[in-house]
Amino acid sequence: SPLEVSVRQWPSILHLSLDRSSFSFLLGVHTPSSPRLVQVVMYIGQVSKDILKWPRPHSPPVVKLEVKADAEYGMPSTHAMAATAISFTFFIVTYPFELGLIAAFVFSTLVGLSRIYTGMHTVLDVIGGTLISAVLLALSYPAWDLIDHFLLTSPFCPVFSIVVPLLLCYNYPKLDYYSPTRGDTTTILGAGAGAIIGFWLTNQYTPLNSSSETFQLSFPPISSKRLMVMLAKFLVGVFVLLITRQFIRRLALSMLYYWYKVSTSDEEARKRLEIEVPYKFITYSSVGFCATVIVPVLHGLLELI
């Protein structure tokens, strides 16, 4: 639904529109921890679906407005999990705390309601996803600074960020039939890995404060010129990411098809483990890296600051 799309995409819009320091603050200054947290939350959610195997709401009586993910199981709602993780890490550390808490609650509630509205989840699915994400947030919060320090400074960060997600993707629970959950999980872990490596590389040249101390961020006055600059940054970023995705995707598929001697016209081959995992991981890790390194550099070259 339009509601669901809008509330899910605003972090990406902010990332491509704001300067690095402003966006990093809005992420709670825990820049590399955010994609890592989303990776953990989404992996646990996707695996839980295929272990519990709770069906999605039956239609009828539910009218389903989305059919793409109908082959997946329903419990827990990974949309609700991601919304809770993103919104509460995004808002709670902002100032004032009360306003951030309310905004996080509203954001995650809207996403949960949108999943019920589209007929993809029951109320129990959404509540379960929200609670799981909240527990993971509470357990991981004390270690955010430690995780940030490792992900920003350790020379082992790139290797860790690639090897661990790949192992998890290759060892994803097997089902009796094909489900898009493994591919979706690989996409999420790949994008997160690329973003984390991008943050790590950027920090080698322009160190970013990873302290959890709360600051108040003062934005410059909004003007027509600033809005045009933000729009230009967003459009440039989207264009670069789309080109990157298409080019890397085709290159990765061509190489894998050649390696495994598969016909390029065989659409079903993309569902095979040895092809689906590497091609999606390579594609979306490239997108994540491009978003955190290439796009900001391009913004600087075009003087979109």
Residue frames relative to the residue before (quaternion, step in Angstrom):
aa qw qx qy qz dx dy dz
S 1.0000 0.0000 0.0000 0.0000 0.00 0.00 0.00
P 0.6393 -0.5254 0.3789 0.4143 3.62 -1.17 0.43
L 0.6155 0.5518 -0.3516 0.4394 3.60 1.03 -0.75
E 0.6806 0.4956 -0.2920 0.4538 3.56 0.84 -1.00
V 0.6580 0.5145 -0.3151 0.4507 3.58 0.89 -0.91
S 0.6796 0.5077 -0.3007 0.4359 3.58 0.88 -0.94
V 0.7208 0.4357 -0.2747 0.4639 3.60 0.83 -0.87
R 0.6440 0.5123 -0.3389 0.4561 3.60 1.14 -0.39
Q 0.7547 0.4526 -0.2191 0.4212 3.58 0.98 -0.80
W 0.5091 0.6865 -0.4347 0.2839 3.62 1.13 -0.27
P 0.5995 0.5361 -0.4094 0.4308 3.71 0.97 -0.44
S 0.6424 0.5158 -0.3219 0.4665 3.59 1.04 -0.78
I 0.6318 0.5305 -0.3303 0.4586 3.57 1.03 -0.79
L 0.6555 0.5028 -0.3080 0.4719 3.59 0.96 -0.87
H 0.6479 0.5371 -0.3282 0.4289 3.59 0.94 -0.87
L 0.7265 0.4242 -0.2460 0.4814 3.58 0.93 -0.85
S 0.7071 0.4821 -0.2595 0.4474 3.60 1.18 -0.46
L 0.7325 0.4132 -0.2324 0.4886 3.60 1.04 -0.77
D 0.5607 -0.5576 0.4724 0.3892 3.53 -1.31 0.26
R 0.7065 -0.5056 0.2985 0.3952 3.56 -1.25 0.51
S 0.6890 0.4925 -0.3013 0.4381 3.58 0.82 -0.92
S 0.6556 0.5068 -0.3181 0.4606 3.59 0.96 -0.81
F 0.6833 0.4756 -0.2986 0.4666 3.57 0.88 -0.91
S 0.6253 0.5369 -0.3411 0.4521 3.57 1.02 -0.76
F 0.6308 0.5166 -0.3370 0.4708 3.58 1.03 -0.72
L 0.6768 0.4996 -0.3010 0.4491 3.55 0.89 -0.93
L 0.6335 0.4952 -0.3383 0.4888 3.57 1.19 -0.38
G 0.5716 -0.5795 0.3863 0.4338 3.54 1.28 0.05
V 0.5095 -0.6642 0.3784 0.3950 3.57 1.33 0.32
H 0.5683 0.5562 -0.3936 0.4612 3.59 1.31 0.04
T 0.0431 -0.8787 0.4732 0.0465 3.55 0.82 1.00
P 0.7579 0.3613 -0.2579 0.4780 3.66 0.60 -0.95
S 0.5925 0.5767 -0.3784 0.4162 3.61 1.11 -0.48
S 0.6022 0.6019 -0.3623 0.3793 3.58 1.04 -0.71
P 0.7082 0.4105 -0.2955 0.4926 3.66 0.73 -0.88
R 0.6193 0.5329 -0.3570 0.4529 3.61 1.06 -0.64
L 0.6470 0.5119 -0.3219 0.4644 3.59 0.98 -0.80
V 0.6465 0.5068 -0.3192 0.4726 3.58 0.97 -0.84
Q 0.6075 0.5530 -0.3477 0.4520 3.58 1.04 -0.75
V 0.6845 0.4877 -0.2836 0.4617 3.57 0.81 -1.02
V 0.6667 0.5121 -0.3004 0.4506 3.56 0.87 -0.99
M 0.7108 0.4611 -0.2726 0.4560 3.57 0.82 -0.97
Y 0.6337 0.5224 -0.3496 0.4509 3.60 0.98 -0.71
I 0.6547 0.4995 -0.3114 0.4742 3.57 0.92 -0.89
G 0.6617 0.5161 -0.3074 0.4487 3.58 0.97 -0.83
Q 0.6827 0.4860 -0.2905 0.4618 3.58 0.88 -0.93
V 0.6582 0.4956 -0.3101 0.4744 3.58 0.96 -0.85
S 0.6241 0.5482 -0.3381 0.4424 3.59 1.01 -0.80
K 0.6078 0.5599 -0.3559 0.4364 3.58 1.03 -0.75
D 0.7503 0.4160 -0.2253 0.4618 3.55 0.80 -1.03
I 0.6164 0.5045 -0.3554 0.4892 3.59 1.25 -0.17
L 0.7130 0.4388 -0.2543 0.4842 3.59 0.88 -0.95
K 0.1182 -0.8467 0.5058 0.1155 3.58 1.09 -0.80
W 0.2658 0.7423 -0.5583 0.2581 3.55 0.90 0.96
P 0.4166 -0.7330 0.4701 0.2611 3.63 -0.67 0.99
R 0.5436 -0.5773 0.4897 0.3626 3.52 -1.28 0.37
P 0.6962 -0.4561 0.3215 0.4515 3.62 -1.21 0.26
H 0.4630 -0.6946 0.4809 0.2681 3.57 -0.97 0.86
S 0.1315 -0.7788 0.6103 0.0615 3.54 -1.13 0.76
P 0.4659 -0.3382 -0.7862 0.2246 1.57 -1.12 2.30
P 0.5469 -0.0041 -0.8078 -0.2199 1.58 -2.51 0.33
V 0.5846 0.5857 -0.3953 0.3987 3.63 1.13 -0.38
V 0.2829 -0.7206 0.6071 0.1795 3.56 -1.09 0.77
K 0.2054 -0.8121 0.5384 0.0916 3.57 -0.43 1.23
L 0.2224 -0.7873 0.5669 0.0962 3.55 -0.75 1.12
E 0.7376 0.2800 -0.1893 0.5845 3.59 1.31 -0.06
V 0.1108 -0.8281 0.5489 0.0253 3.57 -0.75 1.04
K 0.4594 0.7174 -0.4358 0.2905 3.60 1.22 -0.30
A 0.7895 0.3080 -0.1470 0.5100 3.58 0.86 -0.98
D 0.3273 0.7880 -0.4782 0.2080 3.60 1.22 0.29
A 0.6169 0.5584 -0.3477 0.4321 3.61 1.18 -0.48
E 0.6065 0.5511 -0.3569 0.4484 3.60 1.23 -0.29
Y 0.5114 -0.5985 0.5092 0.3479 3.53 -1.30 0.32
G 0.5438 -0.7037 0.3893 0.2400 3.54 -1.25 0.43
M 0.7624 0.3864 -0.1946 0.4812 3.59 0.96 -0.82
P 0.5815 -0.3266 -0.7382 0.1013 1.61 -1.38 2.14
S 0.5975 -0.5356 0.4415 0.4015 3.56 -1.31 0.12
T 0.2918 -0.7777 0.5310 0.1675 3.59 -0.47 1.18
H 0.5545 0.5737 -0.3981 0.4527 3.60 1.20 -0.39
A 0.6650 0.4873 -0.3000 0.4799 3.57 0.95 -0.88
M 0.6325 0.5320 -0.3320 0.4546 3.58 1.03 -0.76
A 0.6865 0.4787 -0.2854 0.4671 3.58 0.86 -0.97
A 0.6437 0.5296 -0.3250 0.4468 3.58 0.96 -0.86
T 0.6558 0.5032 -0.3100 0.4697 3.57 0.98 -0.84
A 0.6754 0.5006 -0.2984 0.4519 3.58 0.87 -0.96
I 0.6998 0.4725 -0.2779 0.4580 3.58 0.82 -1.00
S 0.7178 0.4773 -0.2800 0.4225 3.57 0.74 -1.05
F 0.7111 0.4558 -0.2861 0.4524 3.59 0.89 -0.84
T 0.6306 0.4740 -0.3532 0.5028 3.63 1.07 -0.50
F 0.6492 0.5406 -0.3019 0.4417 3.56 1.12 -0.72
F 0.8108 0.3433 -0.1404 0.4529 3.56 0.82 -1.02
I 0.6478 0.5809 -0.3531 0.3440 3.57 0.85 -0.94
V 0.7187 0.4363 -0.2658 0.4716 3.60 1.00 -0.75
T 0.5292 0.6038 -0.4318 0.4111 3.59 1.22 0.09
Y 0.4171 -0.7036 0.5256 0.2340 3.54 -1.32 0.26
P 0.5570 -0.2537 -0.7874 0.0734 1.60 -1.70 1.85
F 0.6635 -0.5489 0.3507 0.3680 3.53 -1.20 0.61
E 0.6576 0.5334 -0.3189 0.4259 3.59 0.89 -0.94
L 0.6625 0.5012 -0.3054 0.4655 3.57 0.94 -0.88
G 0.6487 0.5174 -0.3120 0.4627 3.57 1.00 -0.82
L 0.6383 0.5315 -0.3213 0.4547 3.56 1.01 -0.80
I 0.6585 0.5012 -0.3052 0.4713 3.58 0.95 -0.88
A 0.6630 0.5085 -0.3076 0.4553 3.58 0.92 -0.92
A 0.6426 0.5175 -0.3215 0.4646 3.60 1.00 -0.82
F 0.6461 0.5204 -0.3136 0.4619 3.56 0.98 -0.84
V 0.6601 0.5062 -0.3064 0.4628 3.58 0.93 -0.89
F 0.6556 0.5279 -0.3098 0.4422 3.58 0.91 -0.95
S 0.7133 0.4488 -0.2663 0.4679 3.58 0.75 -1.06
T 0.6195 0.5403 -0.3400 0.4568 3.60 1.09 -0.65
L 0.6474 0.5222 -0.3192 0.4543 3.58 0.95 -0.86
V 0.6543 0.4974 -0.3194 0.4716 3.59 0.95 -0.82
G 0.6551 0.5165 -0.3138 0.4534 3.59 0.93 -0.86
L 0.6663 0.4958 -0.2985 0.4702 3.57 0.95 -0.88
S 0.6299 0.5395 -0.3415 0.4422 3.58 1.04 -0.73
R 0.6490 0.5118 -0.3247 0.4599 3.61 1.06 -0.67
I 0.6300 0.4978 -0.3267 0.4986 3.56 1.13 -0.61
Y 0.6457 0.5416 -0.3118 0.4389 3.57 0.99 -0.89
T 0.7077 0.4485 -0.2688 0.4752 3.60 0.96 -0.82
G 0.5132 -0.6839 0.3982 0.3322 3.59 1.27 -0.01
M 0.5046 0.6827 -0.4028 0.3421 3.59 1.25 0.25
H 0.8083 0.1462 -0.0684 0.5663 3.59 1.16 -0.45
T 0.4258 -0.6412 0.5657 0.2959 3.51 -1.31 0.41
V 0.6738 -0.4593 0.3719 0.4435 3.56 -1.28 0.14
L 0.6393 0.5357 -0.3233 0.4470 3.58 1.02 -0.80
D 0.6068 0.5523 -0.3491 0.4527 3.60 1.04 -0.74
V 0.6893 0.4877 -0.2751 0.4597 3.56 0.89 -1.01
I 0.6550 0.5005 -0.3138 0.4712 3.58 0.92 -0.89
G 0.6461 0.5269 -0.3177 0.4517 3.59 0.95 -0.86
G 0.6654 0.5028 -0.3000 0.4631 3.58 0.92 -0.89
T 0.6544 0.5190 -0.3062 0.4568 3.56 0.97 -0.88
L 0.6764 0.4971 -0.2952 0.4563 3.58 0.92 -0.91
I 0.6380 0.5210 -0.3321 0.4597 3.59 0.96 -0.82
S 0.6657 0.4987 -0.2955 0.4699 3.57 0.93 -0.91
A 0.6458 0.5248 -0.3228 0.4509 3.59 0.97 -0.83
V 0.6441 0.5118 -0.3220 0.4685 3.60 1.00 -0.80
L 0.6555 0.5083 -0.3099 0.4646 3.59 0.95 -0.86
L 0.6258 0.5310 -0.3298 0.4666 3.58 1.04 -0.75
A 0.6838 0.4960 -0.2894 0.4502 3.55 0.85 -0.98
L 0.6819 0.4905 -0.2883 0.4596 3.59 0.98 -0.81
S 0.7374 0.4356 -0.2332 0.4605 3.58 1.01 -0.81
Y 0.5084 0.6989 -0.4109 0.2902 3.60 1.14 -0.56
P 0.6718 0.5006 -0.3356 0.4306 3.68 0.80 -0.80
A 0.7223 0.4401 -0.2457 0.4736 3.61 1.16 -0.53
W 0.3681 0.7671 -0.4758 0.2228 3.62 1.22 0.02
D 0.6746 0.4946 -0.3073 0.4537 3.59 0.85 -0.91
L 0.6489 0.5142 -0.3129 0.4655 3.57 0.99 -0.83
I 0.6531 0.5020 -0.3071 0.4766 3.57 0.98 -0.87
D 0.6334 0.5375 -0.3266 0.4507 3.58 0.97 -0.85
H 0.6556 0.5255 -0.3135 0.4424 3.55 0.88 -0.95
F 0.6619 0.4992 -0.3003 0.4717 3.57 0.97 -0.86
L 0.7192 0.4667 -0.2604 0.4441 3.56 0.80 -1.03
L 0.7033 0.4528 -0.2692 0.4774 3.61 1.15 -0.49
T 0.8152 0.3069 -0.1196 0.4764 3.58 1.01 -0.71
S 0.6235 0.5841 -0.3582 0.3765 3.61 1.00 -0.66
P 0.4455 -0.6842 0.5018 0.2856 3.62 -0.93 0.82
F 0.6348 0.5341 -0.3279 0.4519 3.59 1.25 -0.30
C 0.4186 0.7472 -0.4441 0.2632 3.58 1.25 -0.17
P 0.6800 0.4836 -0.3306 0.4410 3.68 0.73 -0.87
V 0.6626 0.4987 -0.3086 0.4659 3.59 0.94 -0.88
F 0.6497 0.5205 -0.3020 0.4646 3.57 0.94 -0.93
S 0.6942 0.5033 -0.2742 0.4355 3.58 0.91 -0.97
I 0.6980 0.4338 -0.2709 0.5013 3.58 1.20 -0.42
V 0.7044 0.4981 -0.2807 0.4207 3.57 0.79 -1.05
V 0.6845 0.5015 -0.3035 0.4334 3.60 0.79 -0.99
P 0.6870 0.4566 -0.3171 0.4680 3.67 0.75 -0.85
L 0.6413 0.5251 -0.3389 0.4451 3.60 0.97 -0.75
L 0.6382 0.5184 -0.3278 0.4653 3.59 0.97 -0.80
L 0.6521 0.5108 -0.3119 0.4654 3.57 0.99 -0.83
C 0.6670 0.5036 -0.3048 0.4567 3.59 0.97 -0.82
Y 0.6842 0.4806 -0.2921 0.4643 3.59 0.92 -0.86
N 0.7357 0.3694 -0.2183 0.5241 3.59 1.17 -0.52
Y 0.2645 0.7745 -0.5251 0.2334 3.56 1.17 0.59
P 0.5961 -0.5949 0.3902 0.3721 3.63 -0.95 0.80
K 0.3616 -0.7426 0.5295 0.1938 3.56 -0.94 0.95
L 0.2270 -0.7665 0.5899 0.1135 3.53 -1.11 0.83
D 0.6058 -0.5614 0.4210 0.3749 3.56 -1.29 0.27
Y 0.7711 0.1662 -0.1053 0.6055 3.58 1.24 -0.33
Y 0.6085 -0.5696 0.3933 0.3880 3.56 -1.23 0.35
S 0.0224 -0.7705 0.6368 -0.0169 3.53 -1.03 0.93
P 0.4970 -0.6793 0.4483 0.3009 3.61 -0.99 0.73
T 0.4325 0.7285 -0.4573 0.2704 3.61 1.22 -0.11
R 0.6478 0.5109 -0.3347 0.4553 3.62 0.93 -0.79
G 0.6707 0.4915 -0.2995 0.4679 3.57 0.94 -0.85
D 0.6466 0.5104 -0.3175 0.4697 3.58 0.99 -0.81
T 0.6463 0.5198 -0.3151 0.4614 3.57 1.01 -0.85
T 0.6470 0.5133 -0.3135 0.4686 3.58 1.00 -0.84
T 0.6165 0.5465 -0.3357 0.4567 3.57 1.04 -0.76
I 0.6849 0.4875 -0.2816 0.4626 3.57 0.86 -0.97
L 0.6875 0.4740 -0.2859 0.4701 3.58 0.85 -0.95
G 0.6428 0.5285 -0.3222 0.4513 3.57 1.03 -0.74
A 0.6628 0.4964 -0.3033 0.4714 3.58 0.91 -0.92
G 0.6535 0.5121 -0.3111 0.4625 3.57 1.00 -0.82
A 0.6409 0.5273 -0.3227 0.4550 3.58 0.99 -0.84
G 0.6668 0.5007 -0.3031 0.4613 3.58 0.93 -0.87
A 0.6542 0.5130 -0.3111 0.4605 3.57 1.01 -0.84
I 0.6553 0.5156 -0.3145 0.4538 3.59 0.95 -0.87
I 0.6509 0.4938 -0.3149 0.4829 3.58 0.97 -0.83
G 0.6286 0.5361 -0.3321 0.4551 3.57 1.06 -0.71
F 0.6500 0.4979 -0.3097 0.4834 3.58 0.98 -0.84
W 0.6390 0.5309 -0.3226 0.4536 3.58 1.00 -0.86
L 0.6798 0.4893 -0.2915 0.4620 3.58 0.87 -0.96
T 0.6484 0.5184 -0.3151 0.4599 3.57 0.94 -0.86
N 0.6645 0.5241 -0.3046 0.4371 3.56 0.98 -0.84
Q 0.5707 0.5920 -0.3881 0.4162 3.60 1.18 -0.42
Y 0.7515 0.3593 -0.1908 0.5193 3.57 1.19 -0.56
T 0.7847 0.0968 -0.0514 0.6101 3.58 1.08 -0.71
P 0.2421 -0.8153 0.5058 0.1441 3.61 0.20 1.24
L 0.2236 -0.7726 0.5874 0.0895 3.53 -1.03 0.94
N 0.4721 -0.6743 0.4877 0.2907 3.56 -0.84 0.96
S 0.1334 -0.8173 0.5584 0.0491 3.59 -0.70 1.09
S 0.3402 0.7537 -0.4993 0.2585 3.58 1.18 0.42
S 0.4308 -0.7087 0.4997 0.2500 3.55 -1.10 0.71
E 0.3990 0.7213 -0.4844 0.2931 3.60 1.25 0.08
T 0.4059 -0.7346 0.4970 0.2202 3.56 -0.96 0.89
F 0.0652 -0.7818 0.6201 0.0066 3.53 -0.94 0.97
Q 0.3831 -0.6761 0.5643 0.2788 3.52 -1.29 0.32
L 0.2523 -0.7878 0.5502 0.1137 3.53 -0.71 1.12
S 0.1885 -0.7810 0.5886 0.0895 3.56 -0.87 1.00
F 0.2160 -0.7811 0.5759 0.1076 3.55 -0.57 1.17
P 0.5056 -0.6237 0.4863 0.3448 3.60 -1.06 0.64
P 0.6528 -0.5253 0.3582 0.4119 3.58 -1.15 0.49
I 0.4507 -0.6801 0.5110 0.2705 3.55 -1.04 0.84
S 0.0294 0.7828 -0.6188 0.0589 3.55 -0.83 1.05
S 0.6689 -0.4907 0.3622 0.4250 3.57 -1.26 0.27
K 0.6293 0.5327 -0.3364 0.4550 3.59 1.05 -0.74
R 0.6709 0.4927 -0.3038 0.4636 3.59 0.91 -0.89
L 0.6344 0.5230 -0.3312 0.4630 3.57 0.99 -0.77
M 0.6455 0.5122 -0.3188 0.4683 3.59 1.02 -0.78
V 0.6334 0.5197 -0.3273 0.4707 3.58 1.03 -0.78
M 0.6539 0.5090 -0.3108 0.4655 3.59 0.93 -0.88
L 0.6491 0.5086 -0.3137 0.4707 3.58 0.98 -0.82
A 0.6503 0.5142 -0.3135 0.4630 3.57 0.98 -0.87
K 0.6428 0.5185 -0.3203 0.4641 3.60 0.98 -0.84
F 0.6549 0.5187 -0.3081 0.4551 3.55 0.96 -0.88
L 0.6868 0.4861 -0.2874 0.4576 3.59 0.85 -0.97
V 0.6331 0.5159 -0.3280 0.4749 3.58 1.01 -0.79
G 0.6652 0.5140 -0.3011 0.4502 3.56 0.93 -0.92
V 0.6617 0.5002 -0.3070 0.4666 3.58 0.88 -0.91
F 0.6483 0.5254 -0.3199 0.4487 3.59 0.93 -0.88
V 0.6748 0.4922 -0.2939 0.4648 3.59 0.88 -0.94
L 0.6747 0.4970 -0.3010 0.4551 3.59 0.92 -0.87
L 0.6430 0.5133 -0.3259 0.4657 3.59 1.02 -0.74
I 0.6470 0.5045 -0.3149 0.4771 3.58 0.98 -0.84
T 0.6413 0.5264 -0.3162 0.4600 3.58 0.97 -0.89
R 0.6669 0.5135 -0.3064 0.4446 3.56 0.87 -0.96
Q 0.6901 0.4844 -0.2901 0.4528 3.59 0.82 -0.96
F 0.6848 0.4924 -0.2943 0.4495 3.59 0.88 -0.94
I 0.7005 0.4578 -0.2791 0.4709 3.60 0.79 -1.00
R 0.6211 0.5535 -0.3417 0.4372 3.58 1.01 -0.77
R 0.6939 0.4623 -0.2786 0.4766 3.57 0.84 -0.95
L 0.6441 0.5223 -0.3222 0.4567 3.58 0.99 -0.80
A 0.6737 0.4974 -0.2958 0.4595 3.58 0.88 -0.94
L 0.6654 0.4975 -0.3053 0.4653 3.58 0.92 -0.87
S 0.6437 0.5274 -0.3256 0.4489 3.59 0.94 -0.85
M 0.6774 0.4889 -0.2930 0.4651 3.58 0.93 -0.91
L 0.6780 0.4849 -0.2965 0.4661 3.60 0.95 -0.83
Y 0.6271 0.5207 -0.3358 0.4720 3.58 1.02 -0.74
Y 0.6537 0.5046 -0.3081 0.4723 3.57 1.00 -0.82
W 0.6691 0.5186 -0.3012 0.4388 3.58 0.92 -0.92
Y 0.7680 0.3372 -0.1756 0.5154 3.57 0.96 -0.91
K 0.4162 -0.7465 0.4363 0.2815 3.57 1.34 0.25
V 0.3682 0.7080 -0.4974 0.3404 3.52 0.84 1.11
S 0.5078 -0.6443 0.4781 0.3140 3.56 -1.04 0.75
T 0.5035 -0.6731 0.4553 0.2933 3.57 -0.94 0.89
S 0.6454 0.5186 -0.3199 0.4605 3.59 1.22 -0.32
D 0.5555 0.6094 -0.3862 0.4134 3.57 1.29 -0.10
E 0.2266 -0.8116 0.5293 0.0994 3.57 -0.09 1.32
E 0.6281 0.5598 -0.3373 0.4224 3.59 1.07 -0.69
A 0.5625 0.6219 -0.3878 0.3827 3.60 1.15 -0.51
R 0.5908 0.5928 -0.3656 0.4072 3.58 1.14 -0.55
K 0.6447 0.5316 -0.3192 0.4471 3.57 1.21 -0.39
R 0.5193 0.6392 -0.4151 0.3865 3.58 1.27 -0.18
L 0.6102 -0.6004 0.3823 0.3479 3.57 -0.99 0.89
E 0.7194 0.4755 -0.2634 0.4323 3.57 0.80 -1.03
I 0.6994 0.4061 -0.2705 0.5223 3.59 1.26 -0.21
E 0.6753 0.5246 -0.3082 0.4169 3.58 0.84 -0.97
V 0.6932 0.4936 -0.2972 0.4331 3.59 0.77 -0.98
P 0.7318 0.4178 -0.2916 0.4527 3.66 0.63 -0.93
Y 0.6751 0.4980 -0.3343 0.4295 3.61 0.88 -0.79
K 0.6769 0.4670 -0.3064 0.4794 3.59 0.97 -0.71
F 0.6437 0.5181 -0.3315 0.4553 3.58 0.98 -0.77
I 0.6640 0.4942 -0.3053 0.4708 3.59 0.88 -0.90
T 0.6606 0.5264 -0.3127 0.4343 3.57 0.89 -0.94
Y 0.7935 0.3568 -0.1893 0.4552 3.57 0.62 -1.08
S 0.5619 0.5313 -0.4118 0.4822 3.59 1.18 -0.23
S 0.6138 0.5291 -0.3405 0.4768 3.59 1.12 -0.62
V 0.6393 0.5170 -0.3186 0.4717 3.57 1.04 -0.79
G 0.6607 0.5081 -0.3036 0.4617 3.59 0.93 -0.90
F 0.6575 0.4989 -0.3032 0.4763 3.58 0.97 -0.86
C 0.6470 0.5249 -0.3121 0.4567 3.56 0.96 -0.88
A 0.6627 0.5256 -0.3077 0.4358 3.59 0.97 -0.87
T 0.7620 0.3883 -0.2009 0.4777 3.58 1.01 -0.77
V 0.7592 0.3256 -0.1925 0.5296 3.61 1.21 -0.31
I 0.7583 0.4131 -0.2294 0.4492 3.57 0.52 -1.20
V 0.6741 0.5092 -0.3053 0.4394 3.58 0.84 -0.97
P 0.6723 0.4747 -0.3253 0.4657 3.68 0.82 -0.81
V 0.6288 0.5203 -0.3413 0.4664 3.61 1.05 -0.72
L 0.6515 0.5128 -0.3073 0.4671 3.56 0.99 -0.84
H 0.6092 0.5413 -0.3429 0.4672 3.58 1.05 -0.74
G 0.6621 0.5042 -0.3047 0.4632 3.58 1.00 -0.82
L 0.6545 0.5146 -0.3122 0.4574 3.57 0.96 -0.85
L 0.7104 0.4235 -0.2438 0.5065 3.58 1.07 -0.74
E 0.4063 -0.7435 0.4383 0.3001 3.57 1.39 0.05
L 0.3573 0.7022 -0.5184 0.3325 3.54 1.04 0.86
I 0.3329 0.7457 -0.4974 0.2926 3.56 0.49 1.21
